Amino acid sequence: KSESLPTSTKQSEQKTAGDKTFQIIAKPKFTYSETREFATIDEEIEKLEKRLEEITEEMKNNWSDHIKTKELAKKYEELRKELDLKMQRWVYLNEKAEQIKSFGNK
């Protein structure tokens, strides 16, 4: 499953009242799915890291079984890519959480 990061979000718009132009800044907030994802992403990352450690140990223990080692290496690479995507997503969600937090402090 490939998750993508949003490329743009509507952050502000301009309004005109008489001869004055105002910039209205939209309050940053999580979508429903981002809220759920933010609540579980640390645990998901931890599970992936643990599974990668387990596969590494299995490869060490099965070094003489070429077929098994090849299967484990393939699984390792798949999980590594999944972890990389989760980490990118974690960064995005945490940056957004900081924006939300700092917006409330203004």
Summary of the structure (lengths in Angstrom):
residues: 106
radius of gyration: 21.6
end to end distance: 37.7
largest distance: 79.7
contacts: 222
relative contact order: 0.14
helix: 65%
strand: 11%
